[in-house]
Structure formats: C-alpha cells, structure tokens
Amino acid sequence: MLLRFERLERIGEVYVNPANLRVRPLLLRDWRDFLSLDERTYGVYARTIYNPRERFLVVDAKDERTARKLEALYRELLREPQRFCRGEYHRYQLQVGEFEGLPFANGWTGSGVVLVGEAPGRKGCGKTGICFYRDASGMLLRKTLFTLGINPDFVYITNVVKCNPPDNRLRGFGEGELELLRKELEAVKPEAIFAIGRTAEKALRRLGFEFTYLRHPAWYVRRGMREPGREMLEEYSAIREAFGE
C-alpha cells in the first residue's frame, strides 16, 4: 500500500511512477503532457503516481507511521465492508471495479492538506480505485490543481462513501461511513480539510471537524466545463493558500 518517494522518477516538471507505465514516455515537459498520456499505450494509471497496490506516498518515517495506520483501516474495510458501506453500494462496487480490493483513499500522508469528496464514480474511482481520477470531474480537479501550482498527487484525497453507489446515485451515508472517515482523519491529522461537495460538507459537520467547503468539480462539469475557468480557479485557490503559497 505504501509508495516510497525515492521510487518515483522525475521527468520534466512532473513525477511518474515507473510501475504504472507500460512504456516510458519519450518526453514529458509539464503536467499537460502528463495528463494527456494515452492509457491504451502507457497504462490506466499512467497519469497518476498511484495504483491500487501503492496508495499512500511516504517521504519519511513519520509519513510511514501514518500510512501504516491507514493501511490498517483499509484492511478493516476489506474485512467488514458492509459495516462501512451500504450493501447495495458494496455489491455494485464489486461489479464495476476493475482492480483488486476496494476504493479507499490515496495521496501523500504528510501533505497536511486533505480533500474529502463524496463517493467513487463509476467511470473514475469506482473503476480504478484512485480518488478523483480518470472521469471528467476527477480530471478537471487535477487540471485545476496543477494550474494553481499544486501537484494533485501530493495532496491526500479520500471520500465519505468508499464504495460506488449504483449508477452514481448517492443516497446519503450512515454511521459506518462516518466512523471510518473519523478514524482516517484522526490518523492523518491534517492542518487543512476541504469538503468537496455537499455530502462531504454534511459529513464533516456531523463529525465536528473544521473545514472549507468547495463546490464539487461535477458542478462545473454539468455546466460544460472541461478546463479550469476563472471561477473555479478562484474558488480552489484556497487549497494553494493552505499550502502557504
């Protein structure tokens, strides 16, 4: 589950995980080239450093201690999935997922910044196991962060609901989801938490965590946006400020 920073390779201005690449790109100048990689040629996970077997980036011993706690929580989810996911969500996730295991979270455990989304999407995290990755809203989020000077792979990202709701129709969350999210955030100990969407806002409010609300990228996608515009950049610049930049 751990991905050690020294295993990454820097090409141009971006970091890649050699384990995710079928073939090595001849040239990557910047994040635009990175997010343009064709998965049929380079692999499904080529545009992120994560994959279902390497979800938590660790830089030092403190990061590793946090990652081990998260790994234990993930194993708990695998042992008792219907304690933390609705039965219908879990059954649907097993149908649409194209990886071993279940969605959980991914990112740099020592970033100090956590993004909490709503739930895995059928074409994105539900299929790949990596949060905000591959579908329209996930890639818009990644483009937005890169544009703001933040590498999305160096932020910790999770969801309130861990299993993909049938046909992406999220019908709330229960105590099991809240329990797991609480344990997760207590392990990460973030300096800043961002609620991405109303479901995340409701969950974090019930748990009593301080957070900043941001509209979900899907809100922008439904309005025809595929590239980050001024409004979204202004809204999401709060994440850059959390990094002190």
Disulfide bonds with the S-S distance in Angstrom:
none
